Amino acid sequence: MKKKKAGLTDKQNLFSTLVGSAGYTLTDAYREAYDCEKMKPATIRREASKLLAHPLITTRVKELSAKREAVTQAQALAKGVSDREAVLTRLRHMMDHADPNDSNKIRATVELGRSCGVFTDTIEVKAERGSQDIAAALREKLEALAISASDVDTPLH
């Protein structure tokens, strides 16, 4: 008797790659990897789900999906940088060679720049604070205002 080899078969590997890397649906990937000519759609769905439940396949699909997501994010970031550079180049050109009839082009370029975040250089950090922290901060501010108001000789009108 032959021992069953560890790892994925060629068909399982193809199925995993199609689902994880190419973004195929489970049924489409199953149809590509296996002979499904005489199978009903319900059977294909059931078998594809069973296949995805296999621990090695699940792990492989997650790995490939994570890689695909990383590539997608990198491409989006590169496109954002590219758009930013294009907007700045266009605005520089219009600044030097402006024509009175170019106001719509300039406005469109500025709006594109706003949508790409070209004109924002600040990073906003939002932190969750509890009600006790907020109340303490308010008390400190009120005390500081009370002290500064008592230091003033003339009333404010």
N, C-alpha and C positions, 0 to 999 in steps of 0.2 A: 504494500500500500504506500502511496505517495503522501507525504505530509502536505497539508495545505499551506501555501506560502503566505507569509505575513504581508500586509500592505494591500493596496487596491489593485483590482484587475484593470486592464486597459479600458474596458467599458465603464467601470466605476470612476476611473480617473477622468475619462472624457465627460461623463455626467457631472462630476464635481467641477471641472473646469468650465463647462458651459453655464452652470448655475452661478458659480462664484465669480469668474472673470468676465464672462460675456453677458451676464445678467439675464440669461434665458429663464423662462418659467420652468417649474419642475416638469410639467408634462412635455413641453417642447424639448427640454434637454433629454428627457427619457426617450422620446421618439427619435432623437438624433443618435443617441448612444446604443439603443437596442432595437431589435426587429419587432415592430408593433403592428405589422400589417393586419394580422387577424385578431387584434385585441380591441375590446370596446373602450371607449373613452373613460368610463368609470374604472376599468381595470388598470389603465395606464396611470390615472391619478393615484389609485391605491398603491401600485407598485412604486411609483415615483416617491410617494410619501414614505413608504417602507425603506426605500433606498436612502433617502435623506436621514432617516433615523439611525442609520449605521454610524457608530461613533467615529470611525476613520473618515467617512465621507463628510460628516458634520464638521469635523475639525478642518478638513481640507477646504470645504466651502467657506467657512469663516475666515480662514487665512487668505484665501483668494479674494473674498469680498472686501476685507480690510485693505488689501493691496490696491484693489480697484478704487476704493473710496479715497485712499491717499493720493493716487494719481489724479483723480477727479478734482480734489481740493488743490493740488499743485497746479493743475491746468487753470482752474478758476483764479487762483492767485496770480499766475503769470498773465492771464487775460486782463485782470484788474490793473496790474502794473503797466501793461501795454496800453490800455485805455487811458490811464493817467498820463503817460508820456505823450500819447497822441493828442489829448486835450491841451496839454501845456504847449506842445509844438504848434498846434493850430492857433492858440491864443497869442503866442509870441509872434507868429506870422501876421495875424490880423492886427496886432498892436503896431507893427512896423509898416504894414501896407493896407491900412484900413481905407475902405471906400464908404462914402455915406450910405450907399445902398446895401451894405453888408450887415445891417443891424439884426436881421433875422438869423443870419449865420452865426453872428457873435452870440446872440441870445441862446441859440440851440447848443452851441459849444459850451457855454457857461452852464446850462442845465445838465448837459452830459457830465460835465466836471463835477457838479454837485452830486449827481447820482453815483459817481465813482468815488466820491469822498476826497476829491482833489483839494478842496478848500478847507478841509478840517484837519488840523494838526493836533488836536487834543484827544486824549483818551479818557473816556468817562468810566470810572470804576464805581459800581453800585454795591454797597454792602448792606446786608440785612442788619437792622438794629432792633433791639427789643424796646418795649414801651418804657421800661425802667431806664434804659440808656438815654432815651429821648427826653424823659422827664428830668433826669439829672442835668443834661445839657441845657435845657430850658431854664432850670433853676440857676445855673451858673451864669447864663446870659442876663437873666433878670437881676441877679445880685450885682453884676458888673454895671448894668445900666443904672441901678439904684445908687451905687457908689459914685458913678460919674455925674449923675444928676445932683447929688448932694454936694459935690465939689464945685458946681457952677454957682457963682454969686448972683447972677442975673437970671430971672425966669425966662424960659423960652416961650415966645408967642408966635 
